Amino acid sequence: MRMPAESAPHERTLMCWPTRAALYGELMADAKAAHADVAQAISAFEPVTMVAAPGSGEQAADRCGPGVDVVELPIDDSWARDTGPIYVVDAGALVALDFAFNSWGRKFAPWDDDDALAQRLAAHTGHRAVSVPMVLEGGAIAVDGEGTLVTTEQCLMHPNRNPELSRADIEAVLADHIGAEVTVWLPYGLALDGDTDGHVDNVAAFVRSGVLLMQGCSDIGEDDWLRCNVNQRCARGALDAAGTPIDVVDIPVLPFTEIDGQRVAVPYLNFYVGNGFVAVPTCGNDADDDMLALIGDLFPGRQVVGLDVGAVLAYGGGGIHCITQQIPLLS
């Protein structure tokens, strides 16, 4: 089994319609608008399937428009990257991996329907599902599609996930099911990312094999200045599965903003790469245009789409990458 790179061709994108009212509170309408904006933007490039809780499918369809397919399935939350299936290729066929899900260390109850989502979606799409007896969220890993995986110690080694597993045990599972010949361990996620315990999709993403784009922080007064600096030094020069030293490219600005009285970080790094596009979260920072241009230079031939949804998604605990999950297109 091997997980293709996110930049490989997609059959479609999976998303989930906002469901947990307690998560967004008075900002629930803004959260739904953000999900609809992201779905509409992606649907201009590739098909999108939006999973909506029973009874909310009509609302999701109305808000997202005719370019987005809506299917009603029971869900507890809307983070498709973490609760949906992780797709790999096995002997030329797509396989939907169903890792155990415990709501980021039992933080948000209930989560039974989210834990069952991978199996239910696989049944809906007709893909073979394989259950993996290890807690893992999709936002905790990034792969280059050539055997290299990057993650954070803060998340995968956290005792609220798999306390009985050693680092070697976790690497063995990732090798068997994701195709990770080499796992690069970064120490940290972002300082304000307490909900996920430091998911890697806020701090690192592969541009291509051998090139890792990493979130930086230019403000020495922020806790993330040290975290991002240490992460980059750990990754720089680490060998990938091909035995090549990894080239680290820095996104030097980490925006912060305030929404509904809460201070949040909005990392540009939490972008989503699809068929001919890169969707990047923004929040009106002065550096938006420069950082979008930097990302565009790294992904030639893809349209960079900046979406001002970063603040509300960060308030809920994530970003554009967190609310999307790709289904690879078999060649």
C-alpha positions in Angstrom: 0.0 0.0 0.0 1.2 3.5 -0.8 -0.4 6.9 -0.3 0.0 9.1 -3.3 1.2 12.7 -2.9 -1.6 15.2 -2.5 -0.3 16.9 -5.6 -1.0 13.8 -7.7 -4.2 13.8 -9.7 -7.5 13.6 -7.8 -10.7 11.8 -8.6 -12.5 14.2 -6.3 -12.4 16.1 -2.9 -14.3 15.0 0.2 -15.6 17.6 2.7 -18.1 17.6 5.6 -20.7 20.2 6.3 -20.4 22.0 9.8 -22.4 20.0 12.3 -21.1 20.6 15.9 -22.9 23.7 17.0 -20.9 24.0 20.2 -17.7 24.3 18.3 -18.6 27.5 16.5 -21.4 28.9 18.6 -22.5 32.2 17.2 -20.0 31.8 14.3 -21.8 28.7 12.9 -23.2 30.7 10.0 -19.8 32.0 9.2 -18.3 28.5 9.4 -21.0 27.2 6.9 -20.2 30.1 4.6 -16.5 29.3 4.8 -17.1 25.6 3.9 -19.4 26.6 1.0 -16.7 29.1 -0.3 -14.0 26.4 -0.2 -16.3 23.8 -1.8 -17.3 26.2 -4.6 -13.7 27.2 -5.2 -12.5 23.6 -5.5 -15.5 22.5 -7.6 -14.2 24.8 -10.4 -11.2 22.4 -10.7 -12.4 19.0 -9.6 -15.6 17.2 -8.3 -16.5 17.8 -4.7 -18.6 15.5 -2.4 -19.9 17.2 0.7 -21.1 14.9 3.5 -23.9 16.4 5.5 -25.6 15.1 8.6 -29.1 13.6 8.0 -31.6 16.5 7.6 -28.9 19.1 6.6 -28.3 17.9 3.1 -30.7 20.4 1.5 -29.1 23.3 3.3 -25.6 22.2 2.3 -26.7 21.8 -1.3 -28.4 25.2 -1.4 -25.3 26.9 0.0 -22.7 25.1 -2.0 -24.5 25.2 -5.4 -24.9 22.7 -8.2 -21.2 22.0 -8.7 -21.0 20.1 -5.3 -22.5 16.7 -4.7 -24.1 16.3 -1.3 -24.6 12.9 0.5 -26.2 12.6 3.9 -24.4 10.4 6.3 -24.2 10.6 10.2 -21.3 12.8 11.3 -20.3 14.5 14.5 -18.0 17.2 13.2 -16.7 18.6 9.9 -13.0 17.9 9.7 -12.9 15.5 6.7 -9.1 15.3 6.7 -9.1 13.7 10.1 -12.3 11.7 10.1 -12.7 10.6 6.5 -10.8 7.7 4.9 -7.1 8.0 4.0 -6.8 6.7 0.5 -3.9 4.5 -0.6 -3.2 2.5 -3.7 -2.8 -1.3 -3.4 -2.1 -3.5 -6.4 -3.6 -0.8 -8.7 -6.8 -0.3 -6.7 -7.9 2.4 -4.3 -8.2 1.3 -0.7 -9.9 3.5 2.0 -7.9 3.2 5.2 -10.0 3.4 8.3 -7.7 4.4 11.2 -9.2 4.5 14.7 -10.5 8.0 15.6 -10.8 9.2 19.2 -11.6 12.9 18.7 -8.0 14.1 19.0 -7.5 12.5 22.3 -11.1 12.3 23.5 -11.5 16.1 23.4 -15.0 16.5 21.8 -17.9 14.1 22.5 -19.6 12.4 20.9 -17.4 11.1 18.1 -18.8 7.6 17.3 -20.2 8.7 13.9 -16.9 10.4 13.0 -15.1 7.2 13.9 -17.5 5.3 11.6 -17.3 7.8 8.7 -14.4 6.1 6.8 -16.3 2.8 6.6 -19.5 4.6 5.6 -17.9 6.7 2.9 -16.1 3.7 1.5 -19.4 1.8 1.3 -20.9 4.8 -0.5 -18.1 5.1 -3.0 -17.7 1.4 -3.5 -14.1 1.3 -2.4 -12.5 -1.5 -0.3 -12.0 -0.4 3.3 -9.2 -1.7 5.5 -9.4 -1.0 9.3 -6.1 -0.1 11.0 -6.0 -0.6 14.8 -4.1 2.7 15.5 -5.4 6.1 16.3 -4.4 8.5 13.5 -5.8 11.6 11.9 -5.1 12.6 8.3 -3.8 16.0 9.3 -1.1 14.4 11.4 0.8 13.2 8.3 2.1 14.5 5.0 3.7 12.3 2.3 5.7 12.9 -0.9 4.2 9.8 -2.6 7.7 8.3 -3.0 8.0 6.7 0.4 8.7 9.7 2.7 6.4 10.8 5.4 6.6 13.7 7.8 4.8 14.1 11.1 5.2 15.6 14.6 6.3 14.0 17.8 3.9 16.3 19.7 1.0 14.6 18.0 1.8 11.0 17.1 3.8 10.4 20.4 1.1 12.0 22.5 -0.1 9.6 25.2 -3.8 10.5 24.4 -3.5 8.7 21.0 -1.6 5.4 21.2 0.2 5.2 24.6 1.0 1.5 24.1 3.0 2.1 20.9 6.6 3.0 20.6 8.0 5.2 17.9 9.2 2.1 16.1 5.7 0.5 16.4 4.1 3.6 14.8 6.7 3.7 12.0 5.9 0.0 11.3 2.2 0.8 10.9 2.9 3.8 8.7 5.2 1.6 6.6 2.7 -1.2 6.2 -0.3 0.9 5.3 0.9 4.3 4.0 4.1 3.1 2.3 6.4 5.2 4.5 9.9 3.9 4.0 11.3 6.9 5.9 9.4 8.9 8.6 10.8 12.4 9.4 9.8 13.4 12.9 9.4 17.1 13.6 9.2 18.1 17.3 6.4 20.6 17.2 3.1 21.8 15.8 2.0 25.4 16.3 1.7 26.7 19.9 -2.0 27.6 19.6 -2.9 24.2 18.1 -4.1 22.6 21.3 -7.1 20.8 19.7 -5.0 18.5 17.5 -1.9 18.4 19.7 0.3 19.8 16.9 -0.9 18.5 13.5 1.8 18.6 10.9 -0.4 20.2 8.2 0.0 23.5 10.0 3.8 23.3 9.8 5.0 21.2 6.8 3.9 20.1 3.4 5.7 18.5 0.5 6.0 20.5 -2.7 7.4 17.5 -4.4 9.8 14.7 -3.5 12.8 16.2 -1.8 11.3 19.6 -1.2 9.5 20.4 2.0 7.7 23.7 2.5 7.6 24.7 6.1 5.8 27.3 8.1 8.1 29.9 9.7 7.4 32.7 12.1 9.2 36.0 11.8 8.1 37.5 15.1 10.7 36.6 17.8 8.2 37.4 20.5 5.9 34.5 19.5 6.3 31.0 20.9 6.1 29.7 17.3 9.4 31.6 16.4 11.3 28.9 18.3 9.1 26.0 17.4 9.2 26.7 13.7 12.9 27.4 13.8 13.6 24.0 15.5 11.3 22.2 13.1 13.1 23.5 10.1 16.6 22.7 11.5 15.4 19.1 12.2 14.1 18.7 8.7 16.9 20.4 6.8 19.3 17.8 5.6 17.3 14.8 6.8 17.3 12.1 4.2 14.2 11.1 2.3 13.3 7.6 1.0 15.6 8.1 -2.0 18.5 8.9 0.2 18.4 12.6 -0.8 18.8 15.4 1.7 15.5 17.2 2.1 15.5 20.8 0.8 13.5 23.1 3.2 11.7 26.1 1.9 10.4 28.6 4.4 7.1 30.5 4.5 8.5 33.3 6.7 5.2 34.9 7.9 2.7 33.3 10.4 -0.4 35.6 10.6 -2.3 36.0 13.8 -5.7 37.5 14.2 -8.6 37.8 16.6 -12.1 36.5 16.1 -14.9 36.6 18.6 -12.4 37.5 21.3 -10.1 34.6 20.6 -6.6 35.0 19.2 -5.8 32.5 16.5 -2.9 31.6 14.1 -3.8 31.3 10.4 -0.8 29.4 8.8 -0.6 29.8 5.1 0.9 26.3 5.2 -2.5 24.8 5.8 -3.3 24.9 2.1 -4.8 22.2 -0.1 -3.3 21.1 -3.4 -5.7 19.8 -6.1 -6.1 19.5 -9.9 -4.6 22.7 -11.2 -4.9 24.7 -8.0 -3.7 25.5 -4.5 -6.3 26.8 -2.1 -4.7 28.9 0.6 -6.3 30.3 3.8 -5.8 34.0 4.4 -7.1 36.5 7.0 -6.3 39.9 5.6 -2.6 40.0 6.7 -0.3 42.5 4.9 1.8 39.6 3.8 -1.0 37.8 2.0 0.0 38.8 -1.6 3.7 38.0 -1.1 3.0 34.6 0.6 0.5 33.6 -2.1 3.1 34.5 -4.8 5.7 32.5 -3.0 3.5 29.5 -2.9 2.5 30.0 -6.6 6.2 30.0 -7.6 6.6 26.6 -5.9 3.6 25.1 -7.7 4.0 26.2 -11.4 1.0 25.4 -13.5 -1.4 25.6 -10.6 -3.7 28.6 -9.9 -3.2 29.9 -6.3 -6.6 30.7 -4.8 -6.5 32.7 -1.6 -9.6 32.4 0.4 -10.4 34.7 3.3 -11.7 31.9 5.5 -8.7 31.4 7.7 -9.9 33.2 10.8 -13.2 31.3 11.2 -11.7 27.9 10.4 -8.9 28.6 12.9 -11.5 29.5 15.5 -13.0 26.1 15.0 -9.6 24.5 15.2 -8.2 24.1 11.6 -7.8 25.4 8.1 -8.5 24.6 4.5 -6.4 21.5 4.5 -8.2 20.2 7.6 -11.7 20.4 6.0 -10.6 18.6 2.8 -9.5 15.1 1.9 -8.5 13.9 -1.6 -9.5 10.7 -3.4 -6.6 9.9 -5.8 -7.3 9.4 -9.5 -6.0 6.0 -10.7 -4.0 6.3 -13.9 
